């Protein structure tokens, strides 16, 4: 149950996007029962607001696509992490 609590609470906060992605991936590896859309929703919800809005515009279908897209958005300088 603690893992689910941790998953519900994970946020990017003031940390870097890379740190958030790494922590999120490590956590969901321990929660294999989570449905893919639940993983995606949790990831999006934990991002900083501006990053989340930019990513949602691109409508990722799954977590891996969301991670790839958010990395691209940040790399081209559309938003600050």
Order of alpha helices (4+ residues) and beta strands (2+ residues): alpha-alpha-alpha-alpha-alpha
